[in-house]
Amino acid sequence: MKPLFFVVALPLFAGGCAATLPPDVIASGDLAASQAEVRPLRYTSPVSGYTHRVPVDPKPWRNQNDAQSPEGDAS
């Protein structure tokens, strides 16, 4: 038999042997009578945190690397 058959058949067989069924997930039709607290929605602009940036010339990579490297001996 092909190994692919086992990959497909084993989960199906194991799922068929389950002792209980998964719980039903049904949305309630009476949401107005529910006791859940819901915060009111507040509008926020999608560009509220925007900061204009312009392209700059690259800096020397050695200075960038040295600035980010840990202090001390590298060995």
Residue pairs with C-beta under 8 A, 6 or more apart in sequence:
28 34
